Amino acid sequence: MTRPHPHGAPTEPDQDQDQDQDQDLDQDLVLAPMRWWHVATVAELEPTVFATDPWTAELFWSELAQGDRRRYLTALWRPQGVAEHDLAAIVGYAGLALADDGAYIQTVGVVPRIRGRGIGARLMIALLRYARQAGARSCGLEVRTDNHAARALYSRLGFVDIGVRRGYYQPSGGDAYVMRARPIDTVGYATLLDEVERALPGRVRLEP
Ligand SMILES: CC(C)(COP(=O)(O)OP(=O)(O)OC[C@H]1O[C@@H](n2cnc3c(N)ncnc32)[C@H](O)[C@@H]1OP(=O)(O)O)[C@@H](O)C(=O)NCCC(=O)NCCS
């Protein structure tokens, strides 16, 4: 069994090997709470996942230090039977902030090699369900105005544009759309999440 490269695309991927990895990913993808031992790898992945304005390890640490007001998930690939954090490759991650009756997507990223396979959607769905359970009635986020993949994903999950923030991203100075999904505390929204999930390829296990 081969493992996905933990830091993104190998330079010259072998096609057969890639197919094996793809099948493994469908079987062995786990969404788990982000733990302190994930932070160094996540920070190392950041510049690969986010071409501009990557977060530092310190920023992830300060987010995790917020305790109950944050929920961070890592998408892990690991061979079946392997102990919890040994030999697991982080292939994506996402974070949510909770405040009063609203939630806020802090970040979501997937390593370039396996984008377009629903991992970003699964991370978002898991966070949005968590936000609902925590009593959030709406969820907001900012997204670069030229980030079409992310915007397509957010639209599918019921987010709409509610404004623009000029020069929001630093140090690059990129503009952001402000998007919001509301209400998310309804049966209708739960059904939307279920429907989006059902259409996704592969299987994922959610760790408590
Ligand atoms: C945004 C992101 C997290 C989505 O992750 P993903 O695992 O590719 O998500 P999904 O497979 O659920 O696909 C989401 C959208 O990406 C687009 N997409 C499909 N294949 C793709 C590919 N090979 N490469 C990039 N985007 C692709 C699709 O338009 C899809 O939208 P759809 O809902 O119309 O199908 C990922 O592209 C990423 O990490 N981007 C860089 C970091 C980033 O910009 N994060 C968002 C910050 S606001």
The ligand as a MOL file (V3000), in Angstrom:
LIG
                    3D

  0  0  0     0  0            999 V3000
M  V30 BEGIN CTAB
M  V30 COUNTS 48 50 0 0 0
M  V30 BEGIN ATOM
M  V30 1 C -11.2390 25.4740 -1.6210 0
M  V30 2 C -10.7180 24.0720 -1.3700 0
M  V30 3 C -10.5560 23.8770 0.1330 0
M  V30 4 C -11.7330 23.0500 -1.8730 0
M  V30 5 O -11.2570 21.7700 -1.5300 0
M  V30 6 P -11.6220 20.5000 -2.4460 0
M  V30 7 O -11.2790 19.2760 -1.6890 0
M  V30 8 O -11.0670 20.6600 -3.8000 0
M  V30 9 O -13.2050 20.6810 -2.4590 0
M  V30 10 P -14.2730 19.9010 -3.3200 0
M  V30 11 O -13.6990 18.6850 -3.9520 0
M  V30 12 O -15.4200 19.7770 -2.4070 0
M  V30 13 O -14.5800 20.8980 -4.5240 0
M  V30 14 C -14.8830 22.2420 -4.3310 0
M  V30 15 C -14.8940 22.9590 -5.6550 0
M  V30 16 O -13.5780 22.9500 -6.1920 0
M  V30 17 C -13.6460 22.9060 -7.6240 0
M  V30 18 N -12.7160 21.8790 -8.1490 0
M  V30 19 C -13.0160 20.7170 -8.6920 0
M  V30 20 N -11.9060 20.0570 -9.0660 0
M  V30 21 C -10.8700 20.8360 -8.7310 0
M  V30 22 C -9.4800 20.7040 -8.8570 0
M  V30 23 N -8.9030 19.6500 -9.4040 0
M  V30 24 N -8.7090 21.7040 -8.3780 0
M  V30 25 C -9.2760 22.7740 -7.8170 0
M  V30 26 N -10.6180 22.9450 -7.6800 0
M  V30 27 C -11.3990 21.9840 -8.1330 0
M  V30 28 C -15.0130 22.5820 -8.0150 0
M  V30 29 O -15.4930 23.7160 -8.6860 0
M  V30 30 C -15.7590 22.3490 -6.7220 0
M  V30 31 O -16.9200 23.0540 -6.7790 0
M  V30 32 P -18.3320 22.3590 -7.1140 0
M  V30 33 O -19.0130 22.4860 -5.8070 0
M  V30 34 O -18.8960 23.1810 -8.1780 0
M  V30 35 O -18.0560 20.9170 -7.4990 0
M  V30 36 C -9.3760 23.8080 -2.1200 0
M  V30 37 O -9.5340 24.1710 -3.4560 0
M  V30 38 C -8.2070 24.5510 -1.5240 0
M  V30 39 O -7.5700 24.0890 -0.5840 0
M  V30 40 N -7.8870 25.7530 -2.0780 0
M  V30 41 C -6.7420 26.5160 -1.5920 0
M  V30 42 C -7.0410 27.0900 -0.2300 0
M  V30 43 C -8.2570 27.9720 -0.2820 0
M  V30 44 O -8.3950 28.7990 -1.1650 0
M  V30 45 N -9.1710 27.8240 0.7250 0
M  V30 46 C -10.3640 28.6180 0.8250 0
M  V30 47 C -10.0690 29.8410 1.5920 0
M  V30 48 S -11.4900 30.8920 1.7120 0
M  V30 END ATOM
M  V30 BEGIN BOND
M  V30 1 1 1 2
M  V30 2 1 2 3
M  V30 3 1 2 4
M  V30 4 1 2 36
M  V30 5 1 4 5
M  V30 6 1 5 6
M  V30 7 2 6 7
M  V30 8 1 6 8
M  V30 9 1 6 9
M  V30 10 1 9 10
M  V30 11 2 10 11
M  V30 12 1 10 12
M  V30 13 1 10 13
M  V30 14 1 13 14
M  V30 15 1 14 15
M  V30 16 1 15 16
M  V30 17 1 15 30
M  V30 18 1 16 17
M  V30 19 1 17 18
M  V30 20 1 17 28
M  V30 21 1 18 19
M  V30 22 1 18 27
M  V30 23 2 19 20
M  V30 24 1 20 21
M  V30 25 1 21 22
M  V30 26 2 21 27
M  V30 27 1 22 23
M  V30 28 2 22 24
M  V30 29 1 24 25
M  V30 30 2 25 26
M  V30 31 1 26 27
M  V30 32 1 28 29
M  V30 33 1 28 30
M  V30 34 1 30 31
M  V30 35 1 31 32
M  V30 36 2 32 33
M  V30 37 1 32 34
M  V30 38 1 32 35
M  V30 39 1 36 37
M  V30 40 1 36 38
M  V30 41 2 38 39
M  V30 42 1 38 40
M  V30 43 1 40 41
M  V30 44 1 41 42
M  V30 45 1 42 43
M  V30 46 2 43 44
M  V30 47 1 43 45
M  V30 48 1 45 46
M  V30 49 1 46 47
M  V30 50 1 47 48
M  V30 END BOND
M  V30 END CTAB
M  END
